[in-house]
Amino acid sequence: MEKFVVVDLETTGHAPSNGDKIIEVGIVVIQGRVITDQFQTMLDPGMPIPPFISQLTGITDEDVAGAPQFEDVAEEVSAFFKDSYVVAHNANFDLRFLNSALEVAGLSPIQRPVLDTVELARILLPTAPSYKLSVLSEHLSFEHDQPHRALSDTLVTAELLLSLLEELGKLPYETISHLLTLERSLKSDLRSLLEYRLEELAFEDIQDDGLEVYRGLAFRKVHEEDDTVSVINQSFGEMADQLYQKDGWLSEGMKGYEPRKSQLEMSEQIFDVFQSNRHALLEAETGTGKSLAYLLPAVYTAVKEKKRIVISTHLTQLQAQLMDKEIPLLQRILPFSFNVALLKGKQHYLSLSRFESELQQTANDNYDIVLTKAILLVWLTMTETGDIDEVNLPSSGKRFFLHMSADAEDTQDPFSPWFSRSFYQRAKKAAWQADIIVTNHALLCSDMQEEYQLLPSYQRVIIDEAHHFEATAAKHFGLALDYVSIHHMLSHANKVYEKATDELPNSQAEMLIWQSLWDQTKEEADEMFRYIHDFVLSQHKKKLGTNDIGRLQLRLEDVRESKQVLVIAEMSNRLLFGVRDCIHHLLQLTKAADKHGDKKIADSIRNAVDQLQTIIDAIERMFLIYDDEEVKWIEVDMYGARNAVYLYSEPLDIADLLLEHFFSEKKSVVLTSATLTMKQSFAFIQEQLGLDEHTVTRRFDSPYSYQEQVQLLVPNDFPDVRGKDNYPFIYAVCEAILSLAAITDGRMLVLFTSYDMLKKAHGLVKELTEDQDYTLIAQGITSGSRDRLKKNFQSNKKAILFGTSSFWEGVDIPGEDLSCLVIVRLPFQPPDHPIYEAKAAKLKAEGKNAFMELALPNAVIRFKQGFGRLIRSSSDRGIVFVCDDRMMRTKYGNYFTASIPDVPTHYKNTAELLELAEDWL
């Protein structure tokens, strides 16, 4: 009978080597898949417990006073682990402390098979939102009354283990076999459990468990949508009334639904726009419920006219919300059926053929790669989409996935046995059969560039998060290339050549010529990018700008006449000669493959040729072709490798391109967002997108009572941020953050406009709070994705979240988790950013004011996005503290205040504002 001993420790710190000690032990014994024993004790560490640990665990010096020391219970603790598995959540941490304490007590360390439930949960629960014990317990509906207490954590870990063993018992023979091959590189000792499961499967009856097996891979069979024809017998007005009225369909389907006048009006407006075949710009403030407002007319029109409609978003978070929440709700409550398909770019979908190939190559796999393969093996038995966004991969696993995505497939042969099983091809087929296609701005713009070959044909589209559409389109009509990508494409070409020559007749001389040519071309690329890197660094003394992650930025126009750029052009020519020669040799191999009827090899060579052609096109466009309608710039990592170079180019004006390639091609384009206007005017966004005066424009006000929910505070006594020394300003910001945190008990989001200032402020606040118990979470400093940082913020008491760039929007923290929003500076784009510099120069040449025409509108829209982070529901209440008083003392400041909801605004000294905040909250 298997015996599992689950252990959890609370300690004074992170490392026994630093003198940290155990303060609590929790042990749970599992035999026969039931809990048979448990043990808990406090321990006197012989040292004060740090305040942070007391805040985290609730254990104080008084709690451990008089408790035994570890030596007193060491033998009793050690005895639990006889003839058992050792189980822990992050087992390395607990075992390190436990064995260190046992050795000090004169006992032997525990040397038993180990199961790490963090690792097992990553593999067996690949779609879980996080692998923190508190998140997993919520995800699996376990009771977890006392997080960060040993016995409570141990009991939850025991429940988690039993759940994971149950998941392991559901896996098919093929998946278990592959996991057994990978097991030796995992942290957990799974071999016996996996071998036992294989023996069980050998005696089980084969059942239809919804899985398909092909070439040793087990994956879920795809549910085909019913191709039913729906009939609508109601007018749109009648249906909208029934949906939105107080006792209507939405009130039956949504708990706590309250009718919103603006939501109904927005639905009616979009339906009218569709019927009149016009374009529209619609600003829907927070709380409007715009997703449902645009879904109803989209679904109604698509089904009624039998013409698909596309809905495009910028963030995958909104796509998930549509697919998991709003669309299923409408499918339940509407009196007719409709089909919806989610379609993303090829790089989002797993290629089964590539994954099969990677599973056969394990010799050089590091831990993260092995873990990624194990995760994907289990996920394949669950997913019907093959969309990697469903999976929580380790960071290096995400990079590895790019080699296994549909974008990396060598063939799209419809006669290939993999083609009918391709997740991407299935997604495309579903899109062709759908009434509504949900996609993203990037694929929408790629489809535009590819002359509408990626998406099924459509004439009506709704673009949500439309304030991002112009920038996304500019990127897709521009280029982005870096050394790592070039190196990868050259290496891929070499692998393809070597594999082809292994299977096709080829002379030794030809192979030697190829190897010499490839080596020389790679060296040309290395030399060129090192030269570019050194050149940009040499310009740093001229005060180059930096992007929001600290890379130096050099606009080519500023140095076009320099000798160095001429040298780069010459080096570009040499590199391109080499790449063209490589293409020539690959095409010769293609002829040989075609002659021998080896279509797979021929397709893989053509794929490599296409990749090499992208290098030629990009380098030519960047350094060898001059176009005054484009802005081109180089970014380098100042402290990175000498070839860490990134090349970018974008059109200066995207409006004409969008008009020609998009708006004139479509009957109706509806663009919506919470932030499209400045001072209630759509003029800026209309000009940016090239939309004419016939475009419908309308705003829908928020139903929230901002007058009662928000106080806007602006200090009039902060130091000037301008000048070389911004330390006094940063110090004042940090003092305000800590004073506000004392009032709001943390629960604060601080938004910065530069990563450099964020780092300085975080370091200073950390120093000033050394003896306090605030949890500081900072983008780029605290590890994890944006969503992970947000969840950490919500799960920690007295937390302060520092963010820049992406944190200005798309971060929803409703309720009491967020009570204070600090905006450090008005979000003007840096004046030395290459795109701003180029556009400003063009406006100036046209006799226009670049600040009023470009800088200010962008800053106001960004400010509105940041302001919107605080109030996310009708019950939210909080303070917005803006450290930058330019919004109060400058002529242009009223553009900011007039563009947000009308809220009580106070412009006083900091002490008065803090007193006001304390009284109000």
Residue pairs with C-beta under 8 A, 6 or more apart in sequence:
1 31
1 32
2 31
2 85
3 29
3 30
3 31
3 83
3 84
3 85
4 29
4 30
4 31
4 84
4 85
4 87
4 115
4 158
4 161
5 27
5 28
5 29
5 30
5 80
5 81
5 84
5 85
5 86
5 87
6 27
6 28
6 29
6 30
6 87
6 88
6 154
6 157
6 158
6 161
7 25
7 26
7 27
7 86
7 87
7 88
7 94
7 98
7 154
8 25
8 26
8 88
8 89
8 94
8 150
8 151
8 153
8 154
8 157
9 22
9 24
9 25
9 26
9 93
9 94
9 97
9 98
9 150
10 22
10 23
10 24
10 53
10 57
10 59
10 148
10 149
10 150
11 20
11 21
11 22
11 23
11 53
11 97
12 20
12 21
12 23
12 45
12 47
12 49
12 50
12 53
13 19
13 20
13 50
13 53
14 20
14 93
15 96
16 96
16 97
16 100
16 101
17 100
19 47
20 97
21 43
21 45
21 46
21 47
21 70
21 101
22 43
22 45
22 70
22 97
22 98
22 101
23 42
23 43
23 45
23 49
23 53
23 57
23 59
23 64
24 40
24 41
24 42
24 43
24 57
24 59
24 149
24 150
24 151
25 39
25 40
25 41
25 43
25 73
25 77
25 150
26 38
26 39
26 40
26 149
26 150
26 151
26 152
26 153
26 154
26 155
27 37
27 38
27 39
27 40
27 77
27 80
27 154
28 35
28 37
28 38
28 39
28 151
28 154
28 155
28 157
28 158
29 35
29 36
29 37
29 38
29 80
29 84
30 36
30 87
30 158
30 161
30 162
33 162
33 165
35 155
35 158
37 80
38 151
38 154
38 155
39 76
39 77
39 80
40 150
40 151
40 154
41 67
41 68
41 73
42 59
42 63
42 64
42 67
43 64
43 67
43 68
43 69
43 70
43 73
44 64
44 65
44 66
44 67
44 68
44 69
45 64
46 69
48 61
49 59
49 60
49 61
49 64
51 771
51 772
51 773
52 773
53 59
54 60
54 61
54 773
55 773
55 797
55 798
56 148
57 148
57 149
58 146
58 148
58 149
59 149
70 77
70 101
70 104
70 105
71 104
71 105
74 101
74 102
74 105
74 107
75 107
77 98
77 102
78 102
78 107
78 108
78 110
81 110
81 112
83 112
84 112
85 112
85 113
85 114
85 115
85 189
86 95
86 110
86 112
86 113
86 114
86 115
87 114
87 115
87 117
87 157
87 158
87 161
88 94
88 95
88 114
88 116
88 117
88 157
89 116
89 117
89 118
89 133
89 153
89 157
89 160
90 116
90 118
91 114
91 115
91 116
91 117
91 118
91 187
91 188
92 116
92 187
95 110
95 114
98 110
99 109
99 110
102 108
102 109
102 110
103 109
113 189
113 192
114 187
114 188
114 189
115 161
115 188
115 189
115 190
116 187
116 188
117 157
117 160
117 161
117 164
118 131
119 186
119 187
119 188
119 371
120 161
120 164
120 188
121 128
121 131
121 136
121 160
121 164
122 131
122 371
122 375
122 392
122 394
123 179
123 371
123 374
123 375
123 378
124 164
124 167
124 168
124 378
125 136
125 139
125 164
125 167
126 375
126 376
126 378
126 379
126 382
126 390
126 391
126 392
127 379
127 382
127 390
127 391
127 392
128 135
128 136
128 139
128 392
129 135
129 139
129 392
129 787
129 791
130 136
130 392
130 788
130 791
131 392
132 791
132 795
133 144
133 147
133 153
133 156
133 157
133 160
134 144
134 147
134 795
135 791
135 795
136 142
136 160
137 143
137 144
137 156
137 159
137 160
138 144
140 159
140 160
140 163
142 156
142 159
142 160
143 156
144 152
144 153
144 156
145 152
146 152
147 153
165 193
167 378
168 193
168 197
169 197
169 200
170 381
171 179
171 197
171 378
171 381
172 201
172 209
172 211
172 213
172 218
172 381
173 198
173 201
173 202
173 218
174 213
174 216
174 217
174 218
175 218
175 377
175 378
175 380
175 381
176 194
176 197
176 198
176 201
177 198
177 216
178 216
178 359
178 373
178 377
179 190
179 194
179 374
179 377
179 378
180 191
180 194
180 195
180 198
181 359
181 362
182 362
182 370
182 373
182 374
183 190
183 191
183 194
184 191
185 362
185 365
185 367
185 370
186 367
186 370
186 371
186 374
187 367
210 220
210 221
211 218
211 219
211 220
211 221
211 381
212 218
212 219
212 220
212 221
212 421
214 352
214 417
214 421
215 356
216 356
217 352
217 355
217 356
217 359
217 380
218 380
218 381
219 352
219 380
219 381
219 383
219 421
220 380
220 381
220 382
220 383
220 384
222 384
222 426
223 384
225 339
225 430
225 433
225 434
226 337
227 433
228 337
230 303
230 336
230 337
230 338
231 336
232 239
232 300
232 303
232 304
232 336
234 242
234 335
236 268
236 271
236 297
236 300
237 268
239 296
239 300
239 334
240 264
240 267
240 268
240 271
240 296
241 248
242 248
242 249
243 249
243 250
243 296
243 333
243 334
244 250
244 259
244 260
244 263
244 264
244 267
245 251
245 259
246 259
248 259
249 333
249 334
250 257
250 292
250 329
250 333
251 257
252 333
253 329
253 332
253 333
254 329
258 874
260 287
260 288
260 289
260 703
261 703
262 284
262 285
262 288
262 289
262 293
262 700
262 701
262 702
262 703
263 288
263 289
263 290
263 292
263 293
263 700
264 293
265 700
266 282
266 284
266 288
266 290
266 293
266 294
266 700
267 292
267 293
267 294
267 296
267 297
268 297
269 280
269 282
269 696
269 698
270 280
270 282
270 293
270 294
270 297
270 298
270 462
270 670
271 297
271 300
271 301
273 279
273 280
273 668
273 670
273 696
274 297
274 301
274 460
274 668
274 670
277 667
277 668
278 668
278 694
278 695
278 696
279 663
279 666
279 668
279 669
279 670
279 671
279 691
279 694
279 695
279 696
280 668
280 669
280 670
280 671
280 695
280 696
280 697
280 698
281 466
281 671
281 672
281 676
281 682
281 685
281 686
281 691
281 695
281 696
281 697
281 698
282 290
282 670
282 671
282 672
282 676
282 696
282 697
282 698
282 699
282 700
283 672
283 673
283 674
283 675
283 676
283 677
283 682
283 698
283 699
283 700
284 290
284 293
284 672
284 673
284 674
284 699
284 700
285 674
285 699
285 700
285 701
285 702
285 901
286 674
286 702
286 704
286 868
286 871
286 872
287 702
287 703
287 704
287 871
287 873
287 874
288 674
288 700
288 701
288 702
288 703
290 464
290 672
290 674
290 700
291 318
291 321
291 322
291 326
291 464
292 326
292 329
292 330
294 311
294 462
294 464
294 670
294 672
295 311
295 322
295 326
295 327
295 330
295 436
296 330
298 309
298 311
298 436
298 460
298 462
299 330
299 334
299 338
299 435
299 436
301 307
301 309
301 460
302 308
302 309
302 338
302 435
302 436
303 336
303 338
303 435
307 458
307 459
307 460
308 434
308 435
308 436
308 437
308 456
308 457
308 458
309 435
309 436
309 437
309 458
309 460
309 461
309 462
310 436
310 437
310 438
310 439
310 444
310 455
310 458
310 460
310 461
310 462
311 322
311 436
311 437
311 438
311 439
311 461
311 462
311 464
312 438
312 439
312 440
312 441
312 443
312 444
312 461
312 462
312 463
312 464
313 319
313 322
313 438
313 439
313 440
313 441
313 464
313 465
314 440
314 441
314 464
314 465
314 468
314 469
314 472
315 465
315 810
316 389
316 440
317 787
317 810
318 464
318 465
318 810
319 342
319 438
319 440
320 389
322 438
323 340
323 342
323 438
327 340
327 436
327 438
330 338
331 337
331 338
331 340
338 435
338 436
339 430
339 433
339 434
339 435
339 436
340 434
340 435
340 436
340 437
340 438
341 427
341 430
341 431
341 433
341 434
341 436
341 437
341 438
342 385
342 387
342 427
342 437
342 438
342 439
343 427
343 428
343 430
343 431
343 437
343 438
343 439
343 443
343 455
344 387
344 389
344 427
344 439
344 440
344 443
345 407
345 440
345 442
345 443
345 446
346 405
346 406
346 407
346 409
346 424
347 402
347 405
347 406
347 407
348 387
348 388
348 389
348 405
349 385
349 386
349 387
349 388
349 405
349 406
349 422
349 423
349 424
349 427
350 376
350 380
350 386
350 388
350 401
350 404
350 405
350 406
350 423
351 404
351 405
351 406
351 408
351 409
351 418
351 422
351 423
351 424
352 386
352 418
352 421
352 422
352 423
353 409
353 416
353 418
354 403
354 404
354 405
354 408
354 409
355 376
355 404
358 373
358 403
358 404
359 373
359 377
362 370
362 373
365 373
366 396
368 394
368 395
368 396
368 397
368 400
369 396
369 397
369 400
371 394
371 397
372 393
372 394
372 396
372 397
372 400
372 401
375 391
375 393
375 397
376 391
376 404
379 390
379 391
383 390
383 423
385 423
385 427
386 423
386 424
386 426
386 427
387 423
387 427
388 398
388 401
388 405
393 401
402 408
406 422
406 423
406 424
409 422
409 607
410 600
410 603
410 604
410 607
411 599
411 600
411 603
411 604
411 607
412 419
412 425
412 603
413 419
413 599
413 600
413 603
419 425
428 456
431 437
431 455
431 456
432 456
437 455
437 456
437 458
439 455
441 463
441 465
441 468
441 469
441 472
441 473
442 472
442 476
443 454
443 455
444 455
444 461
444 463
445 472
445 473
445 475
445 476
445 477
446 454
446 476
447 453
447 454
447 455
448 473
448 476
448 661
448 662
449 476
449 477
449 661
452 665
458 666
459 666
459 667
459 668
460 666
460 667
460 668
460 669
460 670
461 666
461 668
461 669
461 670
462 670
462 672
463 469
463 669
463 670
463 671
463 672
464 672
464 673
465 673
465 810
466 671
466 672
466 673
466 676
466 685
467 673
467 675
467 676
467 685
467 861
467 865
469 671
469 689
470 654
470 658
470 685
470 688
470 689
473 654
473 657
473 658
473 662
474 650
474 651
474 654
475 650
477 650
477 651
477 654
477 657
478 630
478 648
478 649
478 650
478 651
479 617
479 618
479 621
479 622
479 647
479 648
479 649
480 646
480 647
480 648
481 614
481 615
481 618
481 619
481 622
481 646
481 647
482 644
482 645
482 646
482 647
483 525
483 529
483 643
483 644
483 645
486 525
486 529
486 615
487 522
487 525
489 608
489 611
489 612
489 614
489 615
490 518
490 521
490 522
490 525
490 582
490 612
490 615
492 608
492 611
493 518
493 582
493 586
493 608
493 609
493 611
493 612
494 518
496 586
496 604
496 605
496 607
496 608
497 514
497 518
497 585
497 586
497 589
497 605
497 608
499 601
499 604
500 506
500 589
500 592
500 593
500 601
500 604
500 605
501 510
501 511
501 514
501 589
503 598
503 601
504 589
504 592
504 593
504 596
504 598
504 601
505 592
506 589
506 592
510 585
513 585
514 582
514 585
517 578
517 581
517 582
517 585
518 582
520 578
521 575
521 578
521 579
521 581
521 582
524 571
524 574
524 575
524 578
525 575
526 643
527 571
528 568
528 571
528 572
528 574
528 575
529 642
529 643
529 645
530 642
530 643
531 564
531 567
531 568
531 571
532 568
532 634
532 636
532 645
533 636
533 642
533 643
533 644
533 645
534 642
535 564
535 568
536 544
536 552
536 554
536 634
536 636
536 645
537 552
537 636
537 638
538 564
539 554
539 559
540 552
540 638
543 832
544 552
544 553
544 554
544 832
545 552
545 553
545 830
545 832
545 833
545 834
546 552
546 553
546 756
546 830
547 553
547 635
547 833
548 754
548 755
548 804
548 805
549 755
549 780
550 637
550 638
550 755
550 756
551 635
551 636
551 637
551 638
551 646
552 635
552 636
552 638
553 633
553 634
553 635
553 832
553 833
553 834
554 633
554 634
554 635
554 636
554 834
555 631
555 632
555 633
555 834
555 837
555 838
556 565
556 622
556 632
556 633
556 634
557 631
557 632
557 838
559 565
560 626
565 623
568 623
569 623
569 624
572 619
572 620
572 622
572 623
572 624
573 624
575 619
576 615
576 616
576 619
576 620
579 612
579 615
579 616
580 616
582 612
583 609
583 612
583 613
586 605
586 608
586 609
586 612
587 605
587 609
589 601
589 605
590 602
590 605
590 606
590 609
593 599
593 601
593 602
593 605
594 602
618 647
621 649
622 632
622 647
622 649
629 651
629 652
629 653
630 649
630 650
630 651
630 652
631 649
631 650
631 651
631 652
631 834
631 835
631 837
631 838
631 839
632 647
632 648
632 649
632 834
633 648
633 649
633 834
633 835
634 645
634 646
634 647
634 648
635 645
635 646
635 648
636 644
636 645
636 646
637 644
648 834
650 835
651 657
652 838
652 839
652 842
653 842
654 688
654 689
654 690
655 687
655 688
655 689
655 690
656 690
658 689
658 690
659 690
662 669
663 669
663 689
663 690
663 691
671 685
671 689
674 864
674 865
674 868
675 809
675 861
675 864
675 865
675 868
676 682
676 685
676 861
677 685
677 699
677 899
678 684
678 856
678 857
678 860
678 861
678 895
678 899
679 860
679 895
679 898
679 899
680 699
680 898
680 899
682 697
684 857
684 861
685 691
686 692
686 695
686 697
701 901
702 901
703 874
704 871
704 873
704 874
704 876
704 901
705 874
706 871
706 901
706 902
706 903
707 902
707 903
707 904
708 877
709 871
709 876
709 877
709 878
710 870
710 871
710 877
710 878
710 879
710 880
710 901
710 903
710 904
711 878
711 879
711 880
711 903
711 904
711 906
711 916
711 917
711 920
712 879
712 880
712 882
712 897
712 903
712 904
712 905
712 906
713 879
713 880
713 881
713 882
713 906
713 908
713 913
713 916
713 917
714 881
714 882
714 884
714 885
714 887
714 888
714 905
714 906
714 907
714 913
715 736
715 881
715 883
715 885
715 908
715 909
715 910
715 913
716 885
716 888
716 889
716 907
716 908
716 909
717 909
717 910
718 729
718 732
718 733
718 883
718 884
718 885
718 910
719 728
719 729
719 732
720 729
721 729
721 825
721 884
726 757
727 760
729 883
730 757
730 760
730 761
730 764
731 764
732 883
732 910
733 761
733 822
733 824
733 883
734 761
734 764
734 765
734 768
735 768
735 910
736 822
736 881
736 883
736 910
736 914
737 748
737 750
737 761
737 765
737 800
737 822
738 765
738 768
738 769
739 910
739 914
740 748
740 820
740 822
740 879
740 881
740 914
740 917
741 748
741 774
741 798
741 800
741 820
743 820
743 914
743 917
743 918
743 921
744 819
744 820
744 878
744 879
744 917
744 921
745 797
745 798
745 819
746 774
746 775
746 797
746 798
746 799
746 800
747 798
747 799
747 816
747 817
747 818
747 819
747 820
748 799
748 800
748 801
748 818
748 819
748 820
748 821
748 822
749 793
749 801
749 803
749 807
749 811
749 813
749 818
749 820
749 821
749 822
749 869
749 870
750 761
750 800
750 801
750 802
750 803
750 822
750 824
751 803
751 804
751 807
751 808
751 821
751 822
751 823
751 824
751 827
751 866
751 869
752 758
752 761
752 802
752 803
752 804
752 824
752 825
753 804
753 824
753 825
753 826
753 827
753 828
754 804
754 830
755 779
755 780
755 804
755 805
757 824
757 825
758 778
758 779
758 780
758 781
758 802
758 803
758 804
759 778
759 780
759 781
761 802
761 824
762 776
762 778
762 781
762 802
765 774
765 776
765 800
766 776
769 776
773 798
774 798
774 799
774 800
775 792
775 796
775 797
775 798
775 799
775 800
776 782
776 799
776 800
776 802
777 789
777 792
777 793
777 796
777 799
777 800
777 801
777 802
778 801
778 802
778 803
779 786
779 789
779 802
779 803
779 804
779 805
779 806
779 807
780 804
781 802
782 789
782 792
784 792
786 803
786 806
786 807
786 811
789 801
789 803
790 801
790 811
790 813
792 799
793 799
793 801
793 813
793 817
794 813
794 817
801 807
803 811
807 869
808 827
808 862
808 865
808 866
808 869
809 865
809 866
809 868
809 869
811 869
812 872
813 869
813 872
814 872
814 873
814 876
815 872
815 873
815 875
815 876
818 869
818 870
818 876
818 878
819 877
819 878
819 879
819 921
820 878
820 879
820 880
820 881
820 917
821 866
821 867
821 869
821 870
821 878
821 879
821 880
821 881
822 881
822 882
822 883
823 863
823 866
823 867
823 880
823 881
823 882
823 883
823 884
824 883
824 884
825 883
825 884
826 859
826 863
826 882
826 884
826 886
826 887
826 896
827 859
827 862
827 863
827 866
828 855
828 856
828 858
828 859
829 836
829 855
829 858
829 859
830 836
831 837
831 840
831 855
836 854
836 855
839 850
839 854
840 850
840 854
840 855
841 850
843 849
843 850
843 853
843 854
844 850
851 892
852 892
856 892
856 895
859 896
860 895
860 896
860 899
863 896
863 899
863 900
864 899
864 900
867 880
867 900
870 876
870 878
870 880
871 878
877 921
878 921
879 917
879 920
879 921
880 903
881 913
881 917
885 907
886 892
886 893
887 893
887 896
887 897
888 907
897 905
906 912
906 913
906 916
908 916
